[in-house]
Amino acid sequence: MKRFFIVVMAIMLSACTVFEAKDSAPPILLSSEQVSDAVPKREPITTAGNRSPYKVLGKTYHLLPGVKGYVEEGIGSWYGTKFHGRNTANGEVYSLYEATAAHKTLPIPCFAKVTNVENGKQIIVRVNDRGPFHGDRIIDLSYAAAIKLGYAHKGTARLRVEAIDPMSLSGESASKRYYLQAGSFKSLTSAQNFRDTLTRETGEVASVITSEIPGFYRVLLGPFVDYARVEQLDSELRSKQLATPRLISE
């Protein structure tokens, strides 16, 4: 039994609520106005988190070959402090303050529009984790996404999930500016030290800004207008294990 537990955890690298039952909201609560949609973009499917088939708790799951045309309605849940700061299925770090989600069979990363059919509220999330693996739940949203959809206070809601086909996204505009968020820290000193490390290692300008989430400091690289450089830098940061960056465009 112990060996089975270790194998499952190694395969999934997941922050989801398979093995721990208790979860909670953060001590500093969010308002829906503080939560922003994820920005859909074309991203390569990661090796980590996309093994198919895979088995959890005796059940076998087969990943969908793509996202085009995927629409499903059912019960959705959310996960929070119990998994904040842990690795998601594709090796990123889960933040309960970002608009992300866990899904059992969609390729990751991908993007989806999620609607709370009980009140009509919507959000776009980035799917980067696996789960939920219990009950009839079809998706596990981050705490922030659940706040935006108005059901964080009660745990679950009936949701409609519509995957966003990356091929339908318009081409990258030369007028856009891009940033890579390389980290988020509670300590200003830690953020400043990481900024200096990034600048030294990449030769690019890094900066520290105050997060919209109280008490946090974000470390950004950019702005960039050359999307090819953004992709190159993203790959460099990952290969050096300096960061798992998040793309921000404006």
C-alpha positions in Angstrom: 0.0 0.0 0.0 2.8 2.4 0.9 4.5 1.7 -2.5 1.2 2.4 -4.3 0.9 5.7 -2.5 4.4 6.8 -3.5 4.0 5.8 -7.1 0.7 7.7 -7.5 2.2 10.8 -6.0 5.2 10.6 -8.3 3.1 10.2 -11.4 0.6 13.0 -10.6 2.8 15.6 -8.9 -0.6 17.0 -8.0 -1.9 19.5 -5.5 -5.4 18.2 -5.7 -7.5 16.8 -3.0 -7.0 13.1 -3.5 -5.0 12.3 -0.3 -6.0 15.1 2.0 -9.5 15.9 2.9 -9.3 19.2 4.8 -8.8 22.5 2.9 -9.6 26.1 3.6 -9.6 29.7 2.3 -6.6 32.0 3.0 -6.6 34.3 6.1 -6.7 37.3 3.8 -9.9 36.9 1.8 -10.3 38.1 -1.8 -13.1 40.0 -3.5 -14.2 39.1 -7.0 -12.8 42.5 -8.2 -9.3 41.4 -7.3 -9.4 38.2 -9.5 -8.4 38.5 -13.1 -9.0 36.1 -15.9 -6.2 34.0 -17.2 -5.0 35.2 -20.7 -5.4 32.4 -23.3 -2.4 31.8 -25.5 -0.8 29.0 -27.4 1.4 26.9 -25.2 3.3 23.7 -25.7 1.8 20.7 -23.9 4.2 19.7 -21.1 5.7 16.2 -20.7 4.9 16.3 -17.0 1.3 15.8 -16.1 0.2 14.4 -19.5 0.8 10.7 -19.1 -2.0 8.7 -20.7 -3.5 6.5 -19.5 -2.9 7.0 -15.8 -4.5 5.4 -12.7 -5.5 7.0 -9.4 -7.3 5.2 -6.6 -8.0 2.2 -8.8 -9.5 4.1 -11.7 -7.9 4.6 -15.1 -8.1 7.9 -16.9 -7.4 8.5 -20.6 -6.4 12.0 -21.7 -8.3 13.8 -24.4 -6.3 14.1 -27.7 -7.1 17.8 -27.7 -9.4 20.5 -26.4 -11.4 21.4 -29.5 -15.1 21.0 -29.0 -14.9 20.1 -25.3 -17.9 21.3 -23.3 -19.1 19.6 -20.0 -21.5 20.6 -17.3 -21.4 19.2 -13.8 -20.3 19.8 -10.2 -17.1 21.9 -9.6 -15.1 22.3 -6.4 -12.1 24.4 -5.4 -8.9 24.0 -3.6 -6.9 26.5 -1.4 -4.4 26.8 1.4 -3.8 23.0 1.8 -2.1 23.0 -1.6 -0.8 26.6 -1.9 2.9 26.5 -2.9 2.9 22.9 -3.9 3.7 21.5 -7.3 0.8 21.1 -9.8 0.7 18.0 -12.1 3.0 19.7 -14.7 5.5 20.9 -12.2 4.4 24.5 -11.7 3.7 26.0 -8.3 0.1 26.2 -7.3 -1.1 29.6 -6.2 -4.6 29.9 -4.8 -4.6 33.6 -5.9 -4.4 32.8 -9.6 -7.1 31.8 -12.0 -6.1 28.1 -12.5 -7.8 24.7 -12.4 -7.4 21.0 -12.2 -9.0 18.6 -14.7 -8.8 14.8 -15.1 -8.5 14.5 -18.9 -7.8 17.8 -20.6 -4.2 18.2 -21.9 -2.2 20.6 -19.8 -1.6 23.4 -19.9 -4.8 24.6 -21.6 -7.4 27.3 -21.1 -11.1 27.0 -20.4 -14.1 29.3 -19.9 -16.0 28.3 -16.8 -19.5 29.5 -16.1 -21.4 29.1 -12.8 -24.8 28.1 -14.2 -26.4 29.0 -10.9 -25.6 32.7 -11.2 -24.2 33.3 -14.7 -20.8 34.4 -13.5 -17.8 33.5 -15.7 -14.0 33.2 -15.6 -11.2 32.0 -17.9 -8.8 29.7 -16.2 -5.5 28.0 -17.1 -5.7 24.3 -16.5 -2.3 23.1 -15.1 -3.2 20.3 -12.7 -5.0 17.0 -12.4 -8.1 16.2 -10.4 -10.6 16.1 -8.7 -10.5 12.4 -8.1 -13.6 11.9 -6.0 -17.4 12.1 -6.4 -19.0 13.4 -9.4 -16.9 16.6 -9.7 -15.7 17.6 -13.1 -13.2 20.3 -12.3 -11.3 21.8 -9.3 -10.8 25.6 -9.5 -8.4 27.7 -7.6 -9.8 29.6 -4.6 -9.5 32.8 -6.6 -11.5 31.4 -9.5 -14.2 30.2 -7.1 -14.4 33.7 -5.6 -14.9 35.1 -9.1 -17.7 32.6 -9.7 -19.4 33.2 -6.3 -19.2 29.8 -4.7 -16.1 29.8 -2.6 -18.2 30.2 0.5 -20.1 26.9 -0.1 -17.5 24.7 -1.7 -19.2 23.4 -4.8 -21.4 24.7 -7.6 -22.8 23.5 -10.9 -20.4 24.7 -13.6 -20.1 24.6 -17.4 -16.6 24.1 -18.7 -15.8 25.1 -22.3 -12.2 24.5 -23.4 -10.6 27.2 -25.5 -9.1 26.0 -28.8 -5.6 27.6 -29.1 -5.9 27.4 -32.9 -8.8 29.8 -32.7 -6.7 32.5 -31.0 -5.6 35.4 -33.2 -2.0 35.9 -34.1 0.3 37.8 -31.7 0.2 41.5 -32.3 3.4 43.5 -32.7 1.8 46.2 -30.6 1.5 44.0 -27.5 3.9 44.1 -24.6 4.8 40.9 -22.8 6.1 40.2 -19.3 7.2 37.0 -17.6 6.2 36.7 -14.0 9.1 34.7 -12.6 8.1 34.6 -8.9 5.9 35.9 -6.1 7.2 36.5 -2.6 5.9 37.6 0.8 9.3 39.0 1.6 10.4 42.2 -0.2 14.0 41.3 0.4 13.6 37.8 -1.1 11.8 39.4 -4.1 14.7 41.9 -4.6 17.3 39.2 -4.3 15.5 37.0 -6.9 15.2 40.1 -9.2 19.0 40.6 -9.0 19.6 36.9 -9.7 17.3 37.0 -12.8 19.0 40.1 -14.2 22.4 38.6 -13.7 21.5 35.2 -15.2 19.5 36.4 -18.2 20.9 39.9 -19.0 17.3 41.2 -19.1 15.7 43.8 -16.9 13.8 42.4 -14.0 11.6 44.4 -11.6 9.7 44.0 -8.4 6.2 45.3 -8.2 3.6 45.2 -5.4 1.0 42.5 -6.1 -2.7 43.2 -6.2 -2.9 40.5 -3.5 -2.0 42.3 -0.2 1.4 41.3 1.3 2.9 39.9 -1.9 5.7 41.1 -4.2 5.9 39.9 -7.9 9.1 39.6 -9.8 8.7 40.4 -13.5 11.0 40.3 -16.6 10.1 42.7 -19.3 8.5 44.3 -21.0 9.1 42.6 -24.4 7.7 43.3 -27.8 9.4 40.3 -29.4 7.3 37.2 -28.6 10.1 34.9 -29.9 12.4 36.3 -27.2 9.7 35.7 -24.6 9.5 32.0 -25.7 13.3 31.7 -25.6 13.6 33.3 -22.2 10.8 31.1 -20.9 12.6 28.0 -22.0 15.9 29.3 -20.5 14.4 29.9 -17.1 12.8 26.4 -17.0 16.0 24.6 -18.2 18.1 26.4 -15.6 15.4 25.7 -13.0 15.3 29.3 -12.1 11.6 29.7 -12.5 8.4 28.4 -14.0 7.3 31.7 -15.5 3.8 32.9 -16.2 3.1 35.0 -19.3 1.4 38.4 -18.9 0.4 40.5 -21.9 -1.0 44.0 -22.3 
